Amino acid sequence: MHFKHRLRDATLAGLAAFVAIILLSYLKSWTHFMVLSAPLGATLVLLLLLPSAPLSRPKHVILGHLLTTCLAVLGMQLLPDPVLGLAVCFGLGITLMVLTDTLHPPAGANPILIYLSGAHLPPMDFILPTLAGTLFMVAFASLYHKAFTHRRYPFGPKIPASKESTANTGAKAKVATD
């Protein structure tokens, strides 16, 4: 890829990341819970720059984060020892993400974040922000790719404008004849 294209793509992704973080920061003040975390920041990097990667699929993003968050919340209740609980939840989180086909590497950091925070909050104070944050990230990535990269996130390569308009015209013609 030419430097000019890399510069354009890098600049667009950087600006999109800026906008997403600003929006999530405001979402925090509207919802009164933290929807922004380091693991979600890492998720955003994957969604903006590697949208076609299998680990960037919405199923992996949303369910991977929810699985590891729920596991850590449960672990905090059952294994209050931070060293043992963190180790068990981290290892079990990876195992369960693989077994459920929801592997998402940034989600693996959720047990670390939750245990190191030391916060003993109600479970929904961890789960709802994770759900809201991941849904936001997936929706934001979908809009970003449609508007700026002309890719259908999460599936598919770039669609040339001529083929897209031909496909739409063909579909309209078929509807008109029915």
C-alpha positions in Angstrom: 0.0 0.0 0.0 1.3 3.4 -0.9 2.3 5.8 1.9 -0.5 8.2 0.8 -3.2 5.5 1.3 -1.7 4.4 4.7 -1.6 8.0 5.9 -5.2 8.5 4.9 -6.3 5.2 6.5 -4.3 5.9 9.7 -5.6 9.5 9.9 -9.2 8.4 9.5 -8.9 5.6 12.0 -7.2 8.0 14.5 -10.0 10.5 14.1 -12.6 7.8 14.4 -11.0 6.5 17.6 -11.0 10.1 18.9 -14.7 10.5 18.2 -15.5 7.1 19.7 -13.7 7.8 22.9 -15.3 11.3 23.2 -18.7 9.7 22.7 -18.1 7.0 25.2 -16.9 9.5 27.7 -20.1 11.5 27.3 -22.1 8.2 27.5 -20.5 7.7 30.9 -22.0 10.9 32.2 -25.4 10.2 30.7 -25.7 6.6 32.0 -23.8 7.2 35.2 -21.6 4.1 34.8 -18.3 3.5 33.2 -18.6 2.3 29.7 -15.0 2.9 28.8 -12.1 0.6 29.7 -8.7 -0.4 28.4 -10.0 -3.7 27.0 -12.6 -1.8 25.0 -10.0 0.6 23.7 -8.0 -2.5 22.4 -11.3 -3.7 20.9 -11.7 -0.4 19.0 -8.3 -0.8 17.5 -9.2 -4.2 16.1 -12.6 -3.0 14.8 -11.3 0.0 13.1 -8.1 -1.5 11.6 -8.8 -5.2 11.3 -12.5 -5.4 10.7 -12.4 -8.6 8.6 -10.4 -10.5 11.2 -12.4 -13.4 12.7 -11.7 -12.1 16.2 -13.3 -8.8 15.2 -16.7 -10.2 14.5 -19.6 -8.8 16.6 -20.2 -12.2 18.2 -16.6 -12.4 19.4 -16.6 -8.8 20.6 -19.8 -8.8 22.5 -19.9 -12.3 23.8 -16.2 -12.5 24.6 -16.4 -9.4 26.7 -19.6 -10.5 28.4 -18.3 -13.9 29.1 -15.1 -12.8 30.8 -16.9 -10.0 32.7 -19.5 -12.3 34.1 -16.8 -14.8 34.9 -14.8 -12.2 36.8 -17.9 -10.9 38.7 -18.8 -14.5 39.7 -15.1 -15.1 40.6 -15.1 -12.1 42.9 -18.0 -13.6 44.8 -16.6 -17.1 45.0 -12.8 -16.5 45.0 -12.2 -13.3 46.9 -8.4 -14.0 47.1 -7.2 -11.6 44.3 -4.3 -13.8 43.2 -6.1 -17.1 43.0 -9.4 -15.5 41.7 -7.6 -13.5 39.0 -5.6 -16.5 37.8 -8.6 -18.8 37.8 -10.9 -16.3 36.0 -8.3 -15.4 33.5 -7.4 -19.0 32.6 -11.1 -20.1 32.6 -12.1 -17.1 30.5 -9.6 -18.0 27.7 -10.8 -21.6 27.9 -14.5 -20.7 27.7 -14.0 -18.2 24.9 -12.3 -20.9 22.8 -15.0 -23.5 23.6 -17.8 -21.1 22.8 -16.1 -19.7 19.7 -16.2 -16.2 21.1 -12.4 -15.7 21.4 -11.6 -12.0 21.5 -8.1 -11.2 23.0 -9.0 -7.8 24.5 -11.8 -9.4 26.4 -9.2 -11.6 28.2 -8.2 -8.5 30.1 -11.6 -8.0 31.8 -10.8 -10.3 34.7 -7.5 -8.5 35.3 -9.3 -5.1 35.2 -12.1 -6.2 37.5 -9.9 -7.9 40.1 -7.3 -5.2 40.1 -9.9 -2.5 40.5 -10.7 -4.1 43.9 -14.3 -2.7 43.6 -17.0 -4.7 45.2 -19.9 -3.4 43.1 -23.2 -5.1 42.3 -22.7 -7.5 39.3 -24.7 -5.3 37.0 -22.4 -2.4 37.5 -19.8 -4.4 35.7 -22.1 -6.3 33.2 -24.2 -3.4 31.9 -21.3 -1.1 31.1 -19.6 -4.0 29.3 -22.7 -4.7 27.3 -23.3 -1.0 26.5 -19.6 -0.4 25.5 -19.4 -3.4 23.2 -22.7 -2.7 21.5 -21.5 0.9 21.0 -18.2 -0.3 19.6 -19.8 -2.6 17.1 -22.3 0.0 16.0 -19.6 2.6 15.7 -17.4 0.4 13.7 -20.2 -0.5 11.4 -21.0 3.2 10.7 -17.3 4.0 10.3 -16.6 1.3 7.8 -19.8 2.1 5.8 -19.0 5.8 5.6 -15.2 5.8 5.2 -13.8 2.5 4.1 -16.9 1.4 2.1 -16.6 -2.1 3.7 -19.5 -3.9 5.2 -18.5 -4.5 8.8 -18.1 -7.3 9.8 -18.3 -9.2 6.6 -16.9 -8.7 3.2 -14.3 -6.9 1.2 -14.6 -3.4 -0.3 -17.5 -3.0 -2.7 -16.7 -1.0 -5.8 -19.2 1.9 -6.2 -20.1 0.7 -9.7 -21.0 -2.8 -8.6 -22.9 -1.5 -5.6 -25.0 0.8 -7.8 -25.5 -1.9 -10.4 -26.7 -4.3 -7.7 -29.1 -1.8 -6.2 -30.4 -0.9 -9.7 -31.0 -4.6 -10.5 -32.8 -5.1 -7.2 -35.0 -2.1 -7.8 -35.8 -3.4 -11.3 -36.8 -6.8 -10.0 -39.1 -5.2 -7.4 -40.6 -3.0 -10.1 -41.4 -6.0 -12.3 -43.0 -8.0 -9.4 
